[in-house]
Amino acid sequence: SIRIAQLNGCFFCIDLNSFNFLRAAGQQEKATQIERWRESEIYTPAERAALEYAETMTERCASVGDAEIATLREFFTDDEITGLTAWIAFQNMSAKFNAALGAEEHGFCRLPPRE
């Protein structure tokens, strides 16, 4: 959800989603490196597949094809892929809604500044 918020330019969502991620997972390094996930070695193959799918849905939804779904099936069940798809769609709607209304950061999470 952090990456989707970044792609949509929703600073409120980046702030809130980073806070929730750190509270749930406690992995600050993953939160701070999410923008460069392709170059980072800290993400699992399943996380990489999910991030690739999230970016594809966010940037060019009509381009999601059989290859992307096949990659996801290496790590997730069909029910999990359906849940992931719903989560990505919801995060995109939420980020676009908040960005359109100019929702600002509220200081939930203080990650280091972006490079």
Buried (B, 14 or more C-beta within 10 A) or exposed (E): BBBBBBBBEBBBBBBBBBBBBBEEEEEBEBBBBBBEBEEBEEBEEBBBBBBBBBBBBBEEEEEBEEEBBEBBEEBBEEEBBEEBBEBBBEBBEBBBEBBEEEBEBEEBBEBEEEE
